[in-house]
Amino acid sequence: MAAKQNLTVRDVMTEGTQCIGESQNMSDASRMMRDLGVGSLPICGEDDRLKGMITDRDIVIKCCAEGKDLNQVRAGELAGELFWIDVDASISEALDTMERHQIKRIPVIDTGAGHRLVGIVTEHDLARNISDEMLAEFVEKVYA
């Protein structure tokens, strides 16, 4: 499957992604999500490297539903398995990775700049930049 005009991740990603520190708590994370108007945050370590992702759903299912104190649970505890894509990868590579792991957003790393987080690719980014057929296939695979 080919994306419009052979776009790369760099062409479609949302830049300026803010991280939650791995030692920050879930109250901090939920306020950041509210203030930024997002449903997920990358988790970054003291070394400024990507450690994982946390979603609003993670907070609800793994903290609230379990009766945990949001001020005590640290972001690093919920980091989970980490998936990312290189900034120069093709959109097709990003789609394949997201579909294979059934994830709706993926952090973007610049391996040429010290493996730093430079953005994120979301469903919204994809919807604006790929064909309707590709988007339908993505939705079918990710939500299956």
C-alpha positions in Angstrom: 0.0 0.0 0.0 1.4 3.4 -0.9 0.7 6.7 0.8 0.1 9.9 -1.0 3.2 11.1 -2.8 5.5 8.7 -0.9 5.3 10.7 2.3 7.6 10.1 5.2 6.7 10.1 8.9 8.4 13.6 9.1 5.9 14.9 6.6 2.8 13.9 8.6 3.8 13.8 12.3 2.6 16.2 15.0 5.7 18.0 16.2 6.3 19.5 19.6 5.2 16.5 21.6 5.5 17.0 25.3 6.6 14.2 27.7 5.6 13.2 31.1 8.7 12.4 33.2 8.9 8.7 34.3 8.9 9.8 38.0 5.9 12.1 37.6 2.6 10.8 38.9 -0.7 10.1 37.3 -2.3 13.2 38.6 0.4 15.2 36.8 -0.2 13.1 33.7 -4.0 13.6 33.7 -3.6 17.3 34.2 -1.1 17.5 31.3 -3.5 15.5 29.0 -6.3 17.9 29.9 -4.2 21.0 29.4 -2.8 19.8 26.1 -6.1 18.4 24.9 -4.5 15.0 24.2 -5.3 11.4 25.2 -1.7 10.1 25.5 1.7 11.2 26.5 5.2 9.9 25.8 7.1 9.0 29.0 10.6 10.3 29.1 13.4 9.4 31.5 15.9 11.6 33.3 18.2 11.0 30.3 15.5 12.7 28.1 15.0 9.4 26.2 11.6 7.8 25.4 10.7 5.2 27.9 7.1 4.4 26.9 3.6 5.8 26.4 0.7 6.4 28.7 -2.9 6.9 27.6 -6.0 8.2 29.4 -7.3 4.7 29.2 -4.2 3.4 31.0 -4.9 5.8 33.9 -8.6 4.8 34.1 -8.1 1.0 33.8 -4.8 0.5 35.6 -5.2 3.1 38.3 -8.7 4.4 38.9 -10.5 1.0 38.4 -7.9 -0.6 40.7 -8.4 2.0 43.4 -4.8 3.2 43.2 -3.9 6.7 44.4 -3.1 8.8 41.3 -0.6 10.8 43.3 1.4 7.6 44.1 1.5 5.8 40.8 4.5 6.9 38.7 4.4 7.2 34.9 7.4 4.8 34.6 5.3 2.1 36.3 2.8 2.1 33.4 5.4 2.5 30.5 4.6 -0.9 29.0 6.1 -2.2 25.8 7.7 0.5 23.7 7.0 1.0 20.0 8.4 3.9 17.9 9.1 4.8 14.3 12.1 6.7 12.8 11.4 10.2 11.5 12.6 9.2 8.0 10.5 6.0 7.8 7.8 5.8 5.1 4.1 6.2 6.1 3.7 2.6 4.9 6.3 1.5 7.5 4.4 3.5 10.2 1.1 2.0 9.2 2.5 -1.5 9.2 4.0 -1.0 12.7 0.9 0.5 14.1 -1.3 -2.2 12.6 0.9 -5.1 13.7 0.9 -3.9 17.3 -2.7 -2.5 17.2 -1.7 1.0 18.4 -3.4 4.2 17.4 -0.4 6.5 17.9 3.3 6.1 17.7 6.2 8.2 18.9 8.6 9.5 16.3 12.4 9.3 17.1 15.2 11.0 15.2 17.9 8.3 15.2 20.3 10.7 13.5 19.9 13.2 16.4 20.7 11.0 19.3 17.5 9.0 19.4 15.5 12.0 20.5 11.7 12.3 20.5 10.6 14.7 17.8 6.9 14.1 17.4 4.1 11.6 17.3 1.9 10.1 14.5 -1.7 9.8 15.4 -4.8 8.6 13.7 -5.7 12.2 12.9 -2.3 12.7 11.2 -3.0 9.6 9.1 -6.5 10.6 8.2 -5.3 13.8 6.8 -2.5 12.2 4.7 -3.5 8.8 3.4 -6.2 7.5 1.1 -9.6 6.6 2.4 -8.9 2.9 1.5 -5.6 2.9 3.5 -7.3 4.6 6.5 -10.2 2.0 6.4 -7.7 -0.8 6.3 -5.7 0.7 9.2 -8.9 1.1 11.3 -10.0 -2.4 10.6 -6.6 -3.9 11.7 -6.1 -1.7 14.7 -9.6 -2.0 16.1 -9.9 -5.7 15.3 
